Amino acid sequence: MAWLDKMERRFGFLGIPGLPRILVGFAALVFGLSWALPGFTSVLLLDPEKIRHGEIWRLVTYIFIPQSLSPIWVIFALWFLWWVGEGTERAMGAFRFTLYFVAGMIGTTIAAFFFGANFSNAMLISSIFFAFARFYPEELIYILFILPVRIKWLAWIYGALLIYGFFTGSNSYRAALIAAFANYLIFFGPDIIHAARHRRGVSERRQRFDKDVRDVTSEPLHKCAVCGRTELTGPDLEFRVARDGEEYCLEHLPKPPAAV
């Protein structure tokens, strides 16, 4: 997109190379501190009320809070974040990935203040996964290290669950979903719309072509001047043009005049 190119040329130095590794490192640190200091994550939550009272670090620290304190779950979640984050940064570049992530953070923060709710980083991390699926739809991941599944199918399934939650969940859930995925819509929305219009245009041109072909094939190329049969009514017929310039089937083809 042109506006992204202009921003990158002007503010490219603000990109944070290796941002996924930084996220994973701080998330691992927060997990360790949570084990050592029960309740530690409470001072990191995105709490609008406490932010208004000066605890501004919460604007950033909530992105490092793990969704579970189960060691197995945390190890898997951090590995997955590292994998999709590195892949997405590699595809987008450091500046665009940084902008993508910060845009999601800003959307989540605005929604939290608007609804006065404590939003987690789950939707924000999910937006990275969907960006990864956009760039690497055919990438394989092994469920339980056994079942191979392509990333695009996981994205479709997860997307369906999010849409279901959007229509059945609370207003705060809807706000969190829209806010956290605003970055995805900003970065990939124009391409999705363009691709949809392109597919529609191709489909319309194909339909017009098929219609023209049907119109052409509905008109016979050959017709017997005597019986009126054509190649459409008699697919096995053969036709010849006589000396008089008329076309006949072999059955009614005039005999040549006898030699004198």
Residue, then its C-alpha position, 0 to 999 in steps of 0.5 A: m500500500a502506498w501510505l505504508d511505503k511512505m511511512e516506512r521510508r520516513f519512519g522506518f527507523l522506529g521499527i523494532p527488529g526481533l520484536p517477537r523474540i522480545l515479546v516471548g522473552f518478557a512473557a517468559l519473565v512474567f510467567g516466572l515472576s507469577w510463579a514466584l510472586p502469586g498475584f503479580t500479574s494483577v499489577l500488569l493488567l490493562d485496567p483503565e481505572k488504575i491507569r487514570h490514577g497514574e499506573i501508566w505501565r499497564l498500557v504496555t505490560y498487559i501484552f506480556i501476561p500469559q493466558s495460563l500458568s500451566p507450564i506445558w501450556v505456556i511453553f507451547a504458547l510461547w513457542f507458537l508466538w515465536w514461530v508465527g511472530e518470526g514468520t510474520e516479521r520476516a514477511m512484513g519487515a520489522f517496521r510494518f510488523t511493529l506498526y501492525f502490533v502497535a496498531g492492535m495495542i492501540g485498538t485494544t486500549i481504546a476499547a478497554f477505556f471505552f467499555g471500562a473493561n480489563f481486556s487481555n492480550a488474547m485477541l491481539i496475539s490472535s491477530i498475529f496468527f491471522a497475519f501469519a496465515r495470510f502470508y503462509p496459508e500452506e504451512l503445516i502444523y502438527i496437532l499433538f505432533i501427529l496430525p498435519v493441518r494446514i495453517k489456512w484451515l486452522a485460521w478458518i476454524y478459529g475465524a468461525l469461532l470468533i465470528y460465532g462469539f461475536f454474535t453470541g458474546s457480550n458487547s465488551y467481547r465484540a469491542a475487544l474483537i474489533a479493536a484487536f483486529a483493526n490492525y488486520l483490517i487496516f493492513f489486509g482489508p484493501d487486498i481482500i476487497h481487491a481480490a474479491r472484486h477480481r474474483r467477481g470480475v473473472s467470474e462475470r467474464r467467464q459467464r459472458f464467455d460461456k454465454d457467447v459460446r452457447d450462442v455461437t454453438s446454437e447456430p449450425l454451420h452446415k445445413c442441407a439445402v434439400c432436407g434442412r438437416t444440420e450437424l446439430t440435428g444429425p451429428d453423424l451427417e457429412f456435408r458437401v458443397a455442390r457446383d451450384g454453391e449449395e450445401y447438401c448432406l451426402e444423401h441429397l448431394p446432386k450427382p455429377p453430370a454424366a460424361v459425354 
